[in-house]
């Protein structure tokens, strides 16, 4: 009998390869899978799966857990949803390398705008006890409960080397050489790749550093990664201008072929006002047929958002007067929103926001607002004969700005189109954004949603294909060699779930973030047990305290 051995019996094995499920057992010893199928060992622990599905742990390739992992080594609640590996550092932002307080403050300001993570959360939850990326990885490894793939943020790297000029000009040869050296050091220490952005702006609406990089710089960094024998380049394209997204795919294709790396972009999403999703998939087919390796990413859920004026919100970033309020302490914000002299401009700006046509009133906190809960904001405005902005301000001011406004179905909401995107072989299941925009939606839960909605309810995918898309397929593309399959010799990342009941659960707004902050989370149904590297990390609705996660 081996130390730390587990035998999972009576399992419907969905092994991640895409092959049909089969009945059998799985033997695990010392964190590795030692047998699959008709196997048995004298195990320390036997888990009877009860005929439920047993699959490789899911891999979420697009998260922003970089800050959260500092105070929460489990990246909750992703493990609950069967995720055993998360890739963080997307969209050009990582929390290393960082040189000094000025550098840390700059990173915080970009995270606040791009990922909606507040200053107070960083102040209380992120120690900034590192400078280099290898030092950050060493910090993360201590007590890690989930596997982490860490991307180096291009904007972060550029700012570290070039300072404020990183947002003004191209890099010199010397600066570029320094960036390449730092990137190679990070890769050798365990980084999984580089992330960049073609669209994001900072707190002053100035392009983030990565957007000032020329093609020469991007190729040089890609080649630097390739020299280490691993590395993927992730980007968020300029999706605001459809032609620019297509150009981004073309440039990524050139980088992929010239440097010999895999490139990926997120998100590819359906919108009723554009065929960009279809044109992007067609362009991916074209460039891959020409020898490039470029993939899209898409989430299975509709891109629904919640807005509370008490929280940061990407919904109001495009409205200058509203956006100014995001920077205010709550008491100042309350006073400013209640100022009748300012309300005229606020209302005028919100009337130019098309997404309000898909906005409903969610949770309210006063009796006077209770009768409006669940109603569409435009309907309330029409009944009262007032602008939409007036409705939002009146409800929010009555509730101390805590009123929940739900934007539903505006983007990525037509399941017939979403299923086509999800099933495309050149579009990975990704773009969850878990760990970011935490006061607007719960990114964790996409894995369960695809299994409940597109496998069980709609039948767009077989169980084995959906599991393959969230495990072996992305592990191969991202160079994660020892995960994504239930196969002898692979790391024992395993999830046991009931295909008949699995679901992502309802969004719940909780107060558990450093800096007196809030977030939305989902607690799934139908996920029984999750193992990370052969240790039970979550079972029967509770975390076990296992801390055997690895940098992958």
C-alpha positions in Angstrom: 0.0 0.0 0.0 1.5 3.3 -1.1 1.5 6.4 1.0 -1.2 8.9 -0.1 -2.9 6.4 -2.4 -6.5 6.7 -3.5 -8.7 4.4 -5.5 -11.8 5.8 -7.2 -14.3 3.1 -8.0 -17.6 2.7 -9.8 -16.7 5.6 -12.1 -18.0 6.8 -15.5 -14.6 7.7 -16.8 -14.5 10.7 -19.2 -10.7 10.6 -19.7 -10.3 14.0 -21.5 -9.2 12.5 -24.8 -12.6 13.0 -26.4 -13.2 9.2 -26.5 -16.5 7.8 -25.3 -17.0 7.4 -21.5 -16.4 4.0 -20.0 -16.9 2.4 -16.6 -14.0 1.6 -14.4 -11.7 2.7 -11.6 -8.8 5.1 -11.2 -5.7 4.4 -9.1 -3.7 7.3 -7.7 -0.4 7.0 -5.8 1.9 9.8 -4.7 0.0 12.4 -6.7 0.1 10.5 -10.0 -2.4 8.4 -11.8 -1.1 4.8 -11.8 -4.0 3.0 -13.5 -7.3 3.6 -15.3 -10.0 1.2 -16.2 -10.0 -2.4 -14.7 -7.6 -1.6 -11.9 -7.3 -2.0 -8.2 -4.8 -1.2 -5.5 -4.6 -1.5 -1.7 -5.4 2.2 -1.2 -5.3 4.4 1.8 -8.7 5.8 0.7 -11.4 4.4 -1.5 -13.9 6.9 -3.1 -17.0 5.3 -4.6 -18.0 7.6 -7.4 -21.5 6.0 -7.5 -21.6 5.9 -11.3 -21.0 9.6 -11.6 -18.6 11.1 -14.2 -14.9 11.3 -13.3 -12.9 13.6 -15.5 -9.5 15.4 -15.5 -9.5 18.6 -13.5 -10.7 21.5 -15.7 -8.2 24.1 -16.9 -9.3 27.8 -16.9 -7.0 29.6 -19.3 -8.2 33.1 -18.7 -8.3 34.4 -15.1 -7.0 37.4 -13.2 -6.3 35.8 -9.9 -2.8 37.5 -9.6 -3.9 39.7 -6.7 -6.3 37.2 -5.1 -3.8 34.4 -5.0 -1.8 36.5 -2.6 -4.4 36.1 0.2 -6.3 33.1 -1.2 -4.0 30.3 -2.4 -7.1 28.3 -3.5 -8.4 30.9 -6.0 -11.9 30.4 -4.6 -14.4 29.4 -5.8 -12.8 28.0 -9.0 -11.8 24.7 -7.3 -15.5 24.1 -6.4 -16.3 24.2 -10.1 -13.8 21.5 -10.9 -11.0 23.8 -11.9 -7.7 22.4 -10.8 -5.5 24.7 -12.9 -6.0 28.4 -13.6 -3.9 30.7 -15.9 -3.6 34.2 -14.5 -1.8 37.3 -15.7 -3.9 37.8 -18.8 -4.6 41.1 -20.7 -1.0 42.5 -20.3 -1.2 42.7 -16.5 0.7 40.8 -13.9 1.9 41.9 -10.4 5.5 41.3 -11.2 8.1 42.4 -12.0 7.7 45.5 -9.9 10.5 47.9 -8.9 9.3 50.2 -6.2 6.2 51.9 -4.7 5.7 54.0 -7.8 5.7 50.9 -9.9 3.3 49.1 -7.6 1.0 52.1 -7.6 1.0 52.2 -11.4 0.1 48.5 -11.5 -2.7 49.0 -9.0 -4.2 51.9 -11.0 -4.2 49.7 -14.2 -5.8 46.8 -12.3 -8.4 49.1 -10.9 -9.4 50.3 -14.4 -9.0 47.1 -16.4 -10.0 44.4 -13.9 -12.0 46.5 -11.4 -9.9 45.5 -8.4 -9.8 48.4 -5.9 -6.9 50.2 -4.2 -7.9 49.2 -0.7 -7.9 45.5 -1.7 -4.3 45.8 -3.0 -3.3 47.8 0.1 -4.6 45.1 2.5 -4.2 41.9 0.4 -1.0 42.3 -1.7 2.3 42.5 0.2 4.5 43.5 -2.7 7.3 41.5 -1.1 9.0 40.7 -4.4 10.6 42.5 -7.3 11.3 39.9 -10.0 8.8 37.5 -11.5 10.7 34.5 -10.2 10.5 36.0 -6.7 6.7 36.4 -7.2 6.4 32.7 -8.2 8.3 31.7 -5.1 5.9 33.7 -3.0 2.9 32.1 -4.7 4.2 28.5 -4.3 4.1 28.7 -0.5 0.8 27.0 0.5 -0.6 26.9 -3.0 -3.8 24.9 -3.2 -4.5 25.0 -6.9 -2.3 24.7 -9.9 -1.3 28.0 -11.5 0.0 29.0 -14.9 1.4 32.5 -14.6 1.6 34.8 -17.6 4.0 37.7 -17.6 2.1 40.9 -18.3 3.6 42.8 -21.2 2.4 46.2 -19.8 3.9 45.3 -16.4 7.2 44.2 -18.0 7.4 47.3 -20.2 6.7 49.7 -17.3 9.3 48.0 -15.2 12.0 48.5 -17.9 10.9 51.9 -19.3 8.9 53.6 -16.6 6.4 56.3 -17.7 8.0 56.4 -21.2 6.5 52.9 -21.7 3.3 54.6 -22.6 4.8 57.1 -25.0 7.2 55.4 -27.4 8.8 52.3 -28.8 11.5 50.6 -26.9 15.2 51.1 -27.7 17.4 48.1 -28.6 18.8 48.2 -25.0 15.4 48.3 -23.4 14.1 45.5 -25.6 17.1 43.4 -24.8 16.4 43.9 -21.1 12.8 42.9 -21.5 13.8 39.8 -23.3 16.3 38.9 -20.6 13.7 39.4 -17.9 11.1 37.4 -19.8 13.5 34.5 -20.3 14.3 34.5 -16.6 10.6 34.4 -15.8 10.0 31.5 -18.3 12.9 29.5 -16.8 11.4 30.1 -13.3 8.0 28.7 -14.4 6.1 31.3 -16.2 3.8 29.9 -18.9 3.9 32.8 -21.4 3.4 36.5 -22.1 0.1 38.4 -22.2 -0.5 41.7 -24.1 -3.3 44.0 -25.0 -4.3 46.0 -28.1 -7.2 47.8 -26.5 -6.9 48.6 -22.8 -6.4 52.1 -21.2 -5.1 53.2 -17.8 -6.7 55.4 -15.2 -6.1 58.5 -17.4 -7.6 56.8 -20.5 -4.1 56.6 -21.9 -3.1 53.4 -23.8 -1.5 50.8 -21.5 2.2 50.2 -22.1 1.8 47.1 -24.3 -0.1 49.1 -26.9 3.1 51.2 -27.6 5.1 48.1 -28.5 5.9 47.8 -32.2 5.9 44.5 -34.2 9.7 44.2 -33.7 9.2 44.2 -29.9 6.5 41.6 -30.0 8.4 39.2 -32.2 11.6 39.6 -30.1 9.7 38.8 -26.9 8.0 35.8 -28.7 11.4 34.5 -29.8 12.8 35.0 -26.3 10.1 32.7 -25.0 10.7 30.2 -27.7 14.3 30.0 -26.7 13.2 28.5 -23.3 11.3 25.7 -25.0 7.9 26.9 -23.9 5.6 29.9 -24.0 2.3 31.2 -25.3 1.3 34.7 -26.2 -2.2 35.8 -25.1 -3.8 39.1 -26.2 -7.0 41.0 -25.9 -7.6 42.6 -29.4 -9.2 45.9 -30.2 -12.7 44.5 -30.3 -14.2 48.0 -30.3 -13.2 48.4 -34.0 -14.0 45.2 -35.9 -11.4 45.7 -38.6 -8.7 46.0 -35.9 -9.6 42.6 -34.4 -9.1 41.0 -37.8 -5.7 42.8 -38.1 -4.8 41.5 -34.7 -5.4 37.9 -35.7 -3.2 38.5 -38.8 -0.4 40.0 -36.7 -0.6 37.1 -34.2 -0.3 34.7 -37.1 2.8 36.4 -38.3 4.3 36.3 -34.8 3.4 32.7 -34.4 5.1 31.7 -37.7 8.1 33.9 -37.2 8.8 32.8 -33.6 7.3 29.3 -33.6 4.9 29.9 -30.7 1.2 29.5 -30.1 -0.9 32.8 -29.9 -4.4 33.2 -28.5 -6.8 36.1 -28.3 -9.9 36.7 -26.1 -12.7 37.1 -26.3 -14.6 36.1 -29.4 -18.2 36.8 -28.5 -21.5 37.0 -30.3 -23.2 40.4 -30.6 -26.5 40.9 -32.5 -25.1 44.1 -34.1 -22.1 42.6 -35.7 -20.7 39.5 -37.5 -17.3 40.0 -36.0 -17.5 36.6 -34.2 -18.0 34.9 -37.6 -15.4 36.9 -39.4 -12.9 36.2 -36.6 -13.4 32.5 -36.8 -13.1 32.6 -40.6 -9.8 34.5 -40.2 -8.5 32.0 -37.7 -9.3 29.2 -40.2 -7.4 31.1 -42.9 -4.2 31.8 -40.9 -4.0 28.4 -39.3 -4.3 26.8 -42.8 -1.3 29.0 -43.7 0.8 27.5 -41.0 0.2 29.7 -38.0 -1.0 28.5 -34.6 -3.6 31.0 -33.4 -6.6 30.3 -31.3 -9.5 32.3 -30.0 -11.2 32.1 -26.6 -14.8 32.4 -25.7 -16.9 31.9 -22.6 -20.0 29.7 -22.5 -22.1 32.1 -20.4 -23.8 35.3 -21.6 -21.8 38.4 -20.9 -24.2 39.5 -18.2 -23.1 42.2 -15.7 -24.3 43.7 -12.4 -23.9 47.3 -11.6 -23.9 48.8 -8.2 -22.9 52.5 -7.8 -21.2 51.6 -4.6 -18.7 49.4 -6.5 -16.3 49.8 -9.4 -18.0 49.1 -12.7 -16.7 48.8 -16.3 -20.2 49.8 -17.5 -19.7 53.4 -16.5 -16.1 53.8 -17.5 -17.2 55.2 -20.9 -19.3 58.0 -19.2 -16.8 60.6 -17.9 -18.9 62.0 -15.1 -19.9 58.6 -13.8 -16.4 57.3 -14.1 -15.0 60.1 -11.9 -17.2 58.7 -9.1 -15.4 55.3 -9.2 -12.3 57.0 -7.8 -14.2 58.6 -4.8 -14.5 57.1 -1.3 -18.0 55.8 -0.7 -19.1 58.7 1.5 -18.0 61.3 -1.1 -19.5 59.2 -3.9 -22.9 59.2 -2.1 -22.9 62.9 -1.6 -21.9 63.5 -5.2 -24.5 61.3 -6.7 -27.1 63.0 -4.5 -26.0 66.5 -5.7 -28.9 67.8 -7.8 -26.6 70.1 -9.7 -24.5 67.2 -10.9 -27.4 64.9 -11.7 -28.3 66.7 -15.0 -25.0 65.8 -16.6 -25.1 62.2 -15.1 -28.5 61.7 -16.6 -27.5 63.0 -20.0 -24.5 60.7 -20.2 -26.5 57.6 -19.2 -29.1 58.3 -21.8 -26.4 57.7 -24.4 -25.6 54.2 -23.0 -27.4 51.7 -25.3 -26.9 48.8 -22.8 -29.6 50.3 -20.5 -32.2 48.7 -22.9 -31.1 45.4 -21.3 -31.1 46.6 -17.7 -33.3 45.2 -14.9 -33.5 46.1 -11.2 -32.0 43.4 -9.1 -31.6 43.4 -5.3 -32.9 46.5 -3.5 -32.5 47.6 0.1 -35.4 49.9 1.0 -39.1 49.4 1.1 -39.7 52.2 -1.3 -37.7 50.4 -4.0 -39.1 46.9 -3.3 -42.0 47.1 -5.7 -39.5 47.8 -8.5 -37.4 44.7 -7.9 -37.3 42.6 -11.1 -38.6 45.3 -13.4 -36.9 46.6 -16.5 -35.4 50.0 -16.0 -36.7 51.4 -19.3 -40.2 50.3 -18.4 -39.9 52.1 -15.1 -38.6 55.2 -16.9 -41.5 55.1 -19.4 -44.1 54.7 -16.6 -42.7 57.6 -14.7 -42.0 59.7 -17.7 -38.4 60.3 -16.8 -35.0 59.4 -18.3 -33.3 56.1 -17.5 -30.5 57.9 -15.7 -33.1 59.5 -13.3 -34.5 56.0 -12.4 -31.0 54.7 -11.7 -30.0 57.7 -9.6 -33.2 57.7 -7.6 -33.2 54.0 -6.8 -29.5 54.0 -6.0 -29.6 57.1 -3.8 -32.5 55.6 -1.8 -30.4 52.4 -1.2 -27.2 54.1 -0.2 -25.9 53.2 -3.8 -26.2 49.5 -3.1 -29.0 48.9 -5.6 -28.2 46.0 -8.0 -28.8 46.8 -11.7 -28.6 43.7 -13.9 -27.6 43.9 -17.5 -28.8 40.7 -19.2 -28.7 39.2 -22.7 -27.1 42.2 -24.5 -23.9 40.4 -25.5 -23.2 36.7 -26.1 -26.8 36.0 -25.2 -28.1 33.9 -28.1 -27.3 30.3 -27.3 -27.6 29.1 -30.9 -24.7 31.4 -31.9 -22.7 30.8 -28.8 -22.9 27.1 -29.3 -21.3 27.5 -32.8 -18.5 29.5 -31.3 -17.9 27.0 -28.4 -17.8 24.1 -30.8 -15.3 25.7 -33.2 -12.0 23.7 -33.2 -10.0 27.0 -33.2 -11.8 28.6 -30.3 -10.9 27.4 -26.9 -13.3 27.5 -23.9 -11.8 30.4 -22.0 -12.3 34.1 -21.3 -13.9 33.5 -17.9 -12.2 36.5 -16.3 -12.4 34.8 -12.9 -10.8 37.0 -10.3 -11.6 40.2 -12.2 -14.7 42.5 -12.2 -15.6 40.7 -9.0 -18.3 43.2 -8.0 -20.0 42.8 -11.4 -20.1 39.0 -12.1 -18.8 35.7 -10.9 -16.3 34.5 -13.6 -15.9 31.1 -11.9 -18.6 28.7 -13.0 -18.2 28.6 -16.7 -17.1 24.9 -16.5 -20.3 23.9 -14.9 -22.4 26.1 -17.2 -21.1 24.4 -20.4 -21.9 21.0 -18.9 -25.4 22.0 -17.8 -26.4 24.2 -20.7 -24.7 23.0 -23.8 -24.4 19.3 -22.9 -27.4 18.4 -20.7 -30.0 20.9 -21.7 -29.3 21.7 -25.3 -27.3 18.7 -26.4 -25.0 20.8 -28.6 -22.0 18.8 -27.3 -21.4 15.3 -26.0 -20.1 15.0 -22.5 -16.8 13.7 -23.7 -16.3 16.6 -26.2 -17.1 19.2 -23.5 -14.6 17.6 -21.1 -12.0 17.4 -23.8 -12.4 21.1 -24.6 -11.8 22.0 -21.0 -8.9 19.6 -20.3 -6.6 17.9 -22.8 -7.3 20.3 -25.7 -6.1 23.4 -23.8 -3.4 21.5 -21.9 -1.8 20.6 -25.3 -2.1 24.0 -26.8 -0.8 25.8 -23.7 2.1 23.3 -23.2 0.9 21.9 -19.9 2.4 18.5 -20.4 1.3 16.4 -17.5 -2.4 17.4 -17.1 -5.7 17.2 -18.9 -5.9 13.4 -19.2 -6.8 10.5 -17.0 -3.9 8.4 -18.0 -1.2 6.5 -16.3 1.7 8.8 -15.4 -0.3 12.0 -15.5 -0.8 14.3 -12.5 -3.9 13.3 -10.5 -6.0 16.3 -11.0 -9.5 14.9 -11.0 -13.1 16.1 -10.7 -16.1 13.8 -9.8 -19.5 15.3 -10.8 -23.0 14.3 -11.7 -23.9 15.1 -15.3 -27.6 15.0 -14.4 -27.4 17.8 -11.8 -24.2 19.8 -12.4 -24.9 23.5 -12.5 -23.0 26.7 -11.8 -25.3 27.9 -9.0 -26.8 31.3 -8.4 -24.7 34.4 -8.1 -24.3 35.5 -4.5 -22.9 38.9 -3.4 -20.5 38.3 -0.5 -18.3 40.5 1.7 -15.0 38.5 1.9 -12.4 40.5 0.0 -9.6 42.4 1.7 -10.0 46.2 1.9 -13.6 45.9 3.1 -14.6 44.9 -0.5 -17.3 42.7 -2.0 -17.6 40.2 -4.8 -20.0 37.9 -6.6 -19.4 34.1 -6.3 -21.2 31.0 -7.4 -21.3 27.7 -5.5 -22.0 24.9 -7.9 -24.4 21.9 -7.7 -23.5 18.4 -8.7 -19.7 18.6 -8.1 -18.9 16.0 -5.5 -15.1 15.9 -5.2 -12.1 17.7 -6.6 -8.5 16.4 -6.3 -5.4 18.4 -7.0 -2.2 16.5 -7.5 -3.7 13.4 -5.8 -5.0 15.2 -2.7 -8.7 15.9 -2.0 -9.0 19.7 -2.2 -12.8 20.0 -2.0 -15.4 17.5 -1.1 -19.0 17.5 0.2 -19.2 21.2 -0.1 -16.1 22.0 1.9 -12.4 22.7 1.4 -10.0 20.3 3.0 -7.0 22.5 3.5 -4.8 20.5 1.1 -2.0 22.7 -0.2 -0.3 20.7 -3.0 -0.8 23.1 -5.9 2.0 23.6 -8.4 3.2 26.2 -10.8 2.6 24.7 -14.2 
